[in-house]
């Protein structure tokens, strides 16, 4: 009797290889952000990624003609809101202040507002006669995308003696001053918006070519289950997806807490990981084509992991769907993941859980709605043919991943990976025979896994200078100093932050940025186009993404010629008309 290869053994071998390789690379510290100053392309001077609030807005105070004058020195690229100032004396209550007119700005959060760049003075009148504690509340943002919470300074003021001294804390009897709108409701509303954005991004992930074949097989398998059993399968799939996203979130938060600069898709910057994904897609394709069977049943990729009615297969299908979704960034995901990267761990985990919930939602809805399932044809030979047809998108994805490895390393690196795929195929074929054949199969599988650690897949990409990846002739490679120089010279700049493994990025470059009308507008308006290629790990590009509240690609930013105008961040899904409209064409 022919024996099928044990899916548990093969999957454990692949997962073990991923974990071992990841640990080895982490030990080598390839992601470590070693600190120090990095160039801020918006300011023209070296400074940390974002300044502490006390350095971004330096407050001084003095008496002039009997009035108390508060003076803020504002760092380049930062601004203060006019309507967010508040002044309170203890004892004495709220104080009025004379503020100059600010610069008009359309703000994402507050609408049309006035803001101050560089410096601003506030003159306080009608001061209390005796000594008092003054609380000064202000709020500002950086052009690069970070907004600080309201900040309060405390000063001990004696008008009669003409003395002003900073105090580190409010007096015990004081109620900290705050603007009329404390921002609490806004923060809650923003978090809810990001939760919904993450959920919408998760739903759209199901349409990506990496995920769709897996989802299709899971949906077709429902035709074999009854109502209650079908619901159990759907809920276990949901658990697999959400728990996997939470594990990814935990890994990202842990690495960032340890000082590593990482973001969504960072693992795809490593050729060994991309190669392991290519193995996985290729093996899945072979299974769908009937070359080997992953478990005792074809449906629900992973059901052979346990024999208890196939329930564990639904759970591991959710895990698998999360894994194959890693090369994809759907619309709405970028802002949600960027927001999550700046939040405390509980809020960040909530964003990732919402992303997983959105991804699992279509399957759960099918489980809950017999009416929707009624539109799926009854089981028959067509299901096996459809399953075999779904193998071809997986083969195409494996080819694409091999191409990425070639881009990251060299043609030799791609050839090494194809040799590993051959060894993997040999292992799958030999496993069905006797003990001796299985020994050879195990050795072949070990060879395939070992090739992922080959120097051809680890050193070639790291030997390139950061940002030195080849770009199209219309685009200059991004560097901090290049953007700084262009901004200082008053040149408009369009920045494209992309990666070869980002499907959305490649689509946008083909459909929108490569459009003839868009290129003509760039040329006519004298816009310099920069491409930041994140295919390889680059700490400068990682920091750039963080400045704009993103944790992964794509990112598109238009910098107007006027440095005092805020950069325009474009949506993740581009059309030619959106690009032209965003740059004012």
ABEGO torsion letter per residue (X at the ends): XBBBBBAAAAAAAAAAAAAAAAAAAAAAGAABBAEEBBBBAAAGBBBBABBBAAAABBBBBBBBGGBBBBBBBBBBGBBBBAAABBBBBOBGEBBBBBBBBBBBBBBAAAEBBBBBBGBBBBBBBGBBABBBBBBBBBBBBBAAGBBBBBBBBBBBBBAAAGBBBBBABBBAABBBBBBABAGAAAAAAAAAAAAAAAAAAAAAAAABAAAAAAAAAAAAAAAABBAAAAAAAAAAAAAAAAAAAAAAAAAAAAAAAAGBBBBBGAAAABAAAAAAAAAAAAAAAAAAAGABBBEABABGBGAAABABGGAAAAAAAAAAAAAAAAABBBBGAAAAAAAAAABBAAAAAAAAAAAAAAAAAAAAAAAABAAAAAABBBBBAAAAAAAAAAAAAAAAAAAAAAAAAAAABBAAAAAAAAAAAAAAAAAAAAAABBAAAAAAAAAAAAAAAAAAABAAAAAAAAABBBGABBBBAABBBBBAAAAAAAAAAGBBBBBBBBBAABAAAAAAAAAAAABAAAAAAAAAAGBBBBBBBAABBBAAAAAAAAAAGBABOBBBBBBBABAABBBBBBBABBBAAAAAAAAGX
